[in-house]
Amino acid sequence: QVQLVESGGGLVQTGGSLRLSCVLSGGTFSRYAMGWFLQAPGKERQFVAAISWSDSITYYGDSVKGRFTISRDNAKNTVYLQMNSLKPEDAAVYYCAARGPPYNGRVYYLSARDYDYWGQGTQVTVSS
């Protein structure tokens, strides 16, 4: 059974940085496309960033382009989200997600519905 565990959330001032980590266990990490989503109170889960299962091709939501970086380390079964220049509107619970085969001809996924597994989430709070 695949499990995802996020860490790295916390309280940061506006303009600060955080690095989130998500470790996958119970599966072959290199076969999973990974994604990060956020969910603020009372709002739907929102796409943040995705990385492909091969070649580490990345894609970002418009609100985080140029500020956030998604990366993966297959040797550590870990996907990262480096968040810089944080804004109060970035505050949310951040979830990592994994999508395994079949890939249906795609290398990364932008919709929450396309993912098979989810972590429990990690809280990010940004003070103004």
SEVEXPA-770279 format. One record per atom (N, C-alpha, C): residue in one letter; x, y, z. Coordinates in steps of 0.05 Angstrom, whole numbers, padded with zeros to 5 digits, always signed. Example, Ala and Ser with C-alpha at 12.3 -4.5 7.8 and 13.67 -1.06 7.14 Angstrom:
BEGIN
A+00264-00114+00156
A+00246-00090+00156
A+00264-00066+00156
S+00257-00045+00142
S+00273-00021+00143
S+00258+00001+00157
This chain:
BEGIN
Q+00017-00024+00000
Q+00000+00000+00000
Q+00018+00025+00000
V+00013+00042-00020
V+00029+00067-00022
V+00020+00086+00000
Q+00040+00098+00013
Q+00035+00119+00032
Q+00052+00143+00026
L+00041+00167+00031
L+00056+00192+00028
L+00056+00207+00054
V+00079+00217+00062
V+00081+00232+00086
V+00095+00258+00080
E+00081+00280+00085
E+00092+00307+00081
E+00105+00318+00106
S+00124+00336+00103
S+00136+00350+00125
S+00146+00376+00115
G+00154+00394+00134
G+00166+00419+00127
G+00149+00444+00129
G+00123+00440+00135
G+00106+00463+00138
G+00113+00478+00163
G+00101+00502+00166
G+00105+00518+00189
G+00097+00546+00185
L+00106+00563+00203
L+00100+00592+00203
L+00124+00607+00191
V+00118+00624+00172
V+00139+00640+00160
V+00129+00668+00155
Q+00146+00688+00155
Q+00138+00715+00149
Q+00136+00719+00119
T+00120+00739+00111
T+00117+00746+00083
T+00145+00751+00071
G+00150+00739+00048
G+00176+00741+00035
G+00195+00719+00042
G+00188+00703+00061
G+00205+00681+00070
G+00203+00657+00053
S+00217+00636+00061
S+00219+00611+00046
S+00213+00587+00064
L+00203+00566+00051
L+00200+00540+00064
L+00205+00519+00043
R+00214+00495+00052
R+00216+00472+00034
R+00200+00450+00045
L+00180+00441+00030
L+00164+00419+00037
L+00176+00393+00026
S+00173+00371+00040
S+00183+00345+00031
S+00160+00325+00032
C+00160+00306+00015
C+00140+00285+00015
C+00154+00259+00008
V+00152+00240+00027
V+00165+00214+00023
V+00144+00193+00015
L+00149+00178-00006
L+00132+00157-00014
L+00143+00130-00005
S+00126+00113+00006
S+00133+00086+00014
S+00112+00067+00004
G+00121+00041+00001
G+00102+00021-00008
G+00100+00019-00038
G+00117+00032-00053
G+00116+00031-00082
G+00142+00039-00094
T+00145+00036-00120
T+00169+00044-00134
T+00167+00073-00141
F+00180+00090-00127
F+00176+00119-00129
F+00181+00129-00158
S+00201+00118-00172
S+00208+00128-00198
S+00185+00123-00219
R+00166+00107-00212
R+00143+00101-00230
R+00120+00120-00225
Y+00122+00139-00206
Y+00100+00156-00200
Y+00105+00185-00208
A+00086+00196-00222
A+00085+00225-00226
A+00075+00237-00200
M+00086+00260-00192
M+00080+00272-00166
M+00069+00300-00170
G+00053+00308-00151
G+00041+00334-00152
G+00038+00346-00124
W+00037+00372-00123
W+00031+00387-00098
W+00005+00403-00103
F-00012+00403-00083
F-00037+00418-00083
F-00039+00433-00057
L-00055+00454-00057
L-00061+00468-00032
L-00091+00470-00028
Q-00098+00473-00003
Q-00126+00477+00003
Q-00129+00496+00026
A-00141+00519+00021
A-00146+00539+00041
A-00174+00533+00053
P-00179+00543+00077
P-00205+00538+00090
P-00228+00547+00073
G-00247+00529+00070
G-00271+00536+00055
G-00268+00537+00025
K-00245+00529+00015
K-00240+00530-00014
K-00233+00502-00024
E-00235+00499-00051
E-00228+00474-00063
E-00198+00470-00065
R-00190+00444-00067
R-00162+00438-00070
R-00152+00450-00097
Q-00129+00463-00096
Q-00118+00477-00119
Q-00091+00467-00127
F-00087+00464-00153
F-00062+00454-00163
F-00040+00474-00159
V-00016+00464-00150
V+00007+00481-00146
V+00029+00474-00166
A+00037+00449-00166
A+00060+00441-00183
A+00059+00411-00188
A+00071+00403-00211
A+00072+00374-00217
A+00099+00368-00229
I+00107+00343-00226
I+00132+00334-00238
I+00128+00306-00249
S+00139+00301-00272
S+00135+00276-00286
S+00149+00253-00273
W+00140+00229-00280
W+00152+00205-00269
W+00179+00199-00282
S+00184+00209-00306
S+00210+00207-00319
S+00219+00234-00328
D+00245+00238-00329
D+00258+00262-00339
D+00252+00287-00323
S+00237+00284-00301
S+00231+00307-00283
S+00221+00332-00298
I+00202+00328-00315
I+00189+00351-00329
I+00170+00363-00308
T+00170+00390-00307
T+00155+00404-00287
T+00134+00422-00299
Y+00113+00428-00283
Y+00092+00446-00291
Y+00082+00460-00266
Y+00075+00486-00268
Y+00067+00502-00245
Y+00041+00516-00249
G+00027+00520-00227
G+00004+00537-00228
G+00012+00566-00232
D-00005+00583-00243
D+00003+00610-00250
D+00011+00626-00225
S-00002+00621-00203
S+00003+00638-00179
S+00030+00632-00166
V+00043+00611-00174
V+00068+00604-00161
V+00092+00604-00180
K+00087+00608-00205
K+00109+00608-00225
K+00130+00628-00217
G+00155+00620-00218
G+00177+00638-00212
G+00183+00640-00182
R+00166+00629-00165
R+00170+00629-00136
R+00174+00602-00125
F+00160+00582-00135
F+00161+00555-00125
F+00176+00537-00144
T+00190+00517-00133
T+00204+00497-00150
T+00198+00469-00139
I+00188+00452-00157
I+00184+00424-00150
I+00207+00408-00161
S+00216+00388-00145
S+00238+00371-00153
S+00234+00344-00140
R+00249+00324-00150
R+00247+00298-00139
R+00274+00285-00136
D+00277+00267-00117
D+00301+00252-00113
D+00293+00223-00111
N+00296+00209-00133
N+00287+00181-00134
N+00302+00163-00115
A+00327+00170-00109
A+00343+00153-00090
A+00331+00155-00062
K+00318+00178-00056
K+00306+00182-00030
K+00276+00179-00029
N+00264+00171-00051
N+00235+00168-00053
N+00220+00193-00044
T+00231+00216-00051
T+00222+00241-00041
T+00217+00262-00063
V+00195+00276-00060
V+00190+00300-00077
V+00190+00324-00059
Y+00201+00346-00069
Y+00204+00371-00054
Y+00188+00393-00067
L+00181+00413-00050
L+00169+00438-00060
L+00184+00460-00046
Q+00202+00473-00061
Q+00216+00497-00050
Q+00198+00521-00055
M+00191+00535-00034
M+00173+00558-00036
M+00188+00583-00027
N+00192+00601-00045
N+00205+00626-00040
N+00186+00650-00043
S+00194+00672-00032
S+00177+00697-00034
S+00148+00691-00026
L+00145+00679-00004
L+00118+00671+00005
L+00100+00695+00010
K+00075+00692+00004
K+00055+00713+00007
K+00033+00703+00026
P+00019+00720+00039
P-00003+00711+00057
P-00023+00694+00042
E-00027+00699+00016
E-00047+00682+00002
E-00037+00654-00005
D-00011+00648+00001
D-00001+00621-00002
D-00008+00604+00022
A-00017+00616+00043
A-00024+00601+00068
A-00046+00580+00063
A-00041+00556+00070
A-00060+00534+00065
A-00048+00508+00076
V-00064+00487+00074
V-00053+00460+00078
V-00043+00451+00051
Y-00019+00441+00050
Y-00007+00431+00026
Y-00006+00401+00026
Y-00015+00389+00004
Y-00017+00360+00001
Y+00001+00352-00022
C+00015+00330-00019
C+00028+00317-00041
C+00011+00294-00051
A+00014+00287-00076
A-00002+00267-00089
A+00015+00251-00108
A+00007+00226-00112
A+00023+00208-00130
A+00004+00195-00150
R+00014+00192-00175
R-00001+00179-00196
R+00017+00159-00209
G+00009+00133-00208
G+00024+00112-00221
G+00012+00104-00247
P+00024+00083-00259
P+00013+00074-00285
P-00015+00061-00282
P-00030+00063-00304
P-00023+00071-00331
P-00023+00102-00333
Y-00006+00111-00351
Y-00001+00140-00353
Y-00019+00153-00374
N-00032+00136-00391
N-00051+00147-00411
N-00038+00168-00429
G-00012+00164-00435
G+00002+00181-00453
G+00011+00208-00442
R+00008+00211-00416
R+00016+00236-00403
R+00039+00232-00385
V+00054+00254-00380
V+00078+00251-00362
V+00073+00265-00336
Y+00054+00284-00334
Y+00048+00296-00309
Y+00018+00303-00309
Y+00007+00310-00286
Y-00022+00312-00283
Y-00029+00337-00267
L-00049+00352-00276
L-00056+00377-00264
L-00081+00376-00247
S-00097+00355-00251
S-00122+00353-00237
S-00120+00334-00213
A-00132+00342-00191
A-00132+00325-00167
A-00145+00297-00173
R-00164+00297-00192
R-00177+00272-00198
R-00159+00251-00211
D-00136+00260-00222
D-00118+00242-00236
D-00099+00228-00217
Y-00098+00235-00192
Y-00079+00224-00174
Y-00092+00201-00158
D-00075+00181-00151
D-00084+00157-00138
D-00080+00158-00108
Y-00059+00172-00099
Y-00053+00171-00070
Y-00047+00200-00061
W-00054+00204-00035
W-00051+00231-00023
W-00038+00228+00005
G-00023+00249+00011
G-00013+00251+00038
G-00033+00263+00057
Q-00025+00266+00082
Q-00043+00277+00102
Q-00043+00308+00103
G-00024+00320+00090
G-00023+00349+00089
G-00004+00361+00109
T+00007+00384+00103
T+00023+00399+00121
T+00015+00428+00120
Q+00013+00441+00142
Q+00003+00468+00144
Q+00025+00488+00139
V+00019+00507+00122
V+00036+00530+00117
V+00021+00556+00125
T+00033+00571+00142
T+00022+00596+00151
T+00041+00618+00145
V+00031+00639+00133
V+00048+00662+00125
V+00037+00687+00139
S+00054+00698+00155
S+00046+00722+00170
S+00053+00747+00154
S+00036+00767+00156
S+00040+00792+00141
S+00054+00813+00158
